[in-house]
Amino acid sequence: MKNYLLITLAVLICMCCVNLTALTYSYNQRNLLALVDYNNGYMVSYNYDIYGNLTNQLITQPNVTPLSPTQFSITSNGDLKTLSWEPVTSNVNGTPIIVPLYVIEASSNPTTGFTLVGTTNQTQYTLSSSIYPHRFYRVRAAVNYQRDGVHPAVQTDAITKETISNE
């Protein structure tokens, strides 16, 4: 039994090493990380200002339309509302994906007029009821996005269908 556990552990370590060696790292002329290529279509690129500060991050997953978040719920605690949902782990074809960002939007109408409330990489988001009272909310999974350090607005180019809930 002990040998079986040691062999299993060795196989797991080798599997991890194979996955780690599949990554390709590229650096710019100042030796700053410029690109991480996971060799499966998933890439993260980085841009820097003249001082070496990170100014832009671009995450790319080709041909990926994620499923919509499920089990959406809202809980209230005084003036705060917490929106929660299950993580999105696959695309519409059932292929596993990485969802680096969720986009939270609100509207007074359940079908139109949604505006950006915020973004998160978590599966919950807390907001003030006084700012967004009696609203419809939706959470969308974004798989390809660009984060600009100067202007923190998020641009999404592959977003799921909305999940809507009202208090």
C-alpha positions in Angstrom: 0.0 0.0 0.0 2.9 2.4 0.9 4.5 1.7 -2.5 1.2 2.4 -4.3 0.9 5.8 -2.6 4.5 6.7 -3.5 4.0 5.7 -7.1 0.7 7.7 -7.2 2.5 10.7 -5.7 5.4 10.4 -8.2 2.9 10.3 -11.1 1.1 13.4 -9.8 4.4 15.3 -9.5 5.4 14.3 -13.1 2.0 15.4 -14.4 2.4 18.8 -12.7 5.9 19.1 -14.1 4.7 18.4 -17.6 1.9 21.0 -17.3 4.4 23.6 -15.9 6.9 23.0 -18.8 4.1 23.5 -21.3 4.0 27.2 -20.5 6.0 29.6 -22.7 7.3 32.8 -21.2 8.4 35.8 -23.3 10.1 38.9 -22.1 10.5 42.4 -23.5 13.8 44.2 -24.2 13.9 45.3 -20.5 13.5 41.7 -19.3 10.0 42.3 -18.1 7.4 39.6 -18.6 5.6 40.3 -21.8 3.6 37.1 -22.6 2.6 33.9 -21.0 1.4 31.3 -23.6 -0.3 28.2 -22.1 0.1 26.5 -25.5 -3.7 25.8 -25.6 -4.9 29.1 -27.0 -4.9 30.8 -23.6 -2.5 33.7 -23.4 -1.8 36.6 -21.1 0.2 39.6 -22.4 1.5 42.5 -20.4 2.5 46.1 -21.3 4.5 48.5 -19.2 5.2 52.3 -19.0 8.7 53.7 -19.4 9.3 53.2 -15.7 8.5 49.5 -15.8 5.0 49.8 -14.2 2.4 47.4 -15.5 -0.1 49.5 -17.5 -2.1 46.9 -19.4 -3.0 43.3 -19.2 -4.7 41.4 -22.0 -6.2 37.9 -21.4 -7.1 35.9 -24.5 -8.9 32.6 -24.9 -9.8 32.0 -28.6 -13.3 30.8 -29.7 -14.7 30.6 -26.2 -18.3 31.5 -25.3 -18.7 30.7 -21.6 -21.9 29.4 -20.1 -24.0 31.8 -18.0 -23.5 31.9 -14.3 -26.0 29.8 -12.4 -27.6 29.7 -9.0 -27.7 33.5 -8.9 -28.9 34.9 -5.5 -29.1 38.2 -3.7 -28.8 38.6 0.1 -29.4 41.9 2.0 -27.7 43.0 5.2 -28.8 46.6 6.1 -27.7 48.9 3.3 -25.6 46.2 1.6 -26.6 43.7 -1.0 -24.4 40.7 -1.9 -24.9 39.1 -5.3 -23.6 35.4 -5.5 -23.4 32.8 -8.2 -21.7 29.5 -9.0 -18.4 29.8 -10.9 -18.4 29.3 -14.7 -16.0 26.5 -15.5 -16.9 25.5 -19.1 -17.9 27.0 -22.4 -21.2 26.3 -24.3 -19.5 23.2 -25.9 -18.6 21.8 -22.5 -14.9 22.5 -22.8 -13.2 23.6 -19.5 -12.3 27.3 -19.5 -10.8 29.8 -17.2 -13.1 32.8 -16.4 -10.9 35.6 -15.1 -13.6 38.2 -14.7 -17.3 38.6 -14.0 -19.1 41.8 -15.1 -22.0 43.0 -12.8 -24.6 45.3 -14.3 -27.9 46.8 -13.0 -31.1 48.3 -14.6 -34.5 49.4 -13.5 -35.9 47.4 -16.5 -35.5 43.6 -16.6 -34.7 43.5 -20.3 -32.9 46.7 -21.3 -30.8 49.6 -20.0 -28.2 47.7 -18.1 -25.2 49.7 -17.0 -21.9 48.6 -15.5 -21.8 48.4 -11.7 -18.5 46.8 -11.3 -16.2 43.8 -12.0 -14.8 41.0 -9.9 -12.8 37.8 -10.2 -14.8 36.3 -7.3 -18.2 34.6 -7.3 -19.8 37.3 -5.2 -20.1 41.1 -5.3 -21.3 43.5 -2.6 -22.9 46.8 -3.4 -24.9 49.6 -1.6 -28.7 49.5 -1.8 -28.8 53.3 -1.6 -26.9 53.6 -4.9 -28.8 50.7 -6.7 -32.2 50.4 -5.1 -34.9 48.1 -6.5 -32.9 47.1 -9.5 -32.6 44.1 -11.8 -29.0 42.7 -11.8 -27.1 40.5 -14.2 -23.8 38.8 -14.0 -21.9 37.9 -17.1 -18.7 35.9 -17.4 -16.0 37.6 -19.5 -13.2 35.4 -20.9 -11.3 37.8 -23.1 -10.7 41.2 -21.6 -8.2 44.0 -21.4 -7.4 45.8 -18.2 -5.8 49.2 -18.6 -4.1 50.5 -15.4 -4.7 54.1 -16.4 -8.3 53.7 -17.3 -9.6 50.7 -15.3 -12.7 50.1 -17.6 -12.9 46.6 -18.7 -13.6 45.7 -22.4 -15.2 42.4 -23.0 -15.5 40.6 -26.3 -17.1 37.3 -25.4 -19.9 37.6 -22.8 -22.5 35.1 -21.8 -26.2 35.6 -21.9 -27.4 37.5 -18.9 -28.7 36.1 -15.6 -31.3 38.4 -14.2 -32.7 38.6 -10.7 -34.8 41.2 -8.9 -35.2 41.8 -5.2 
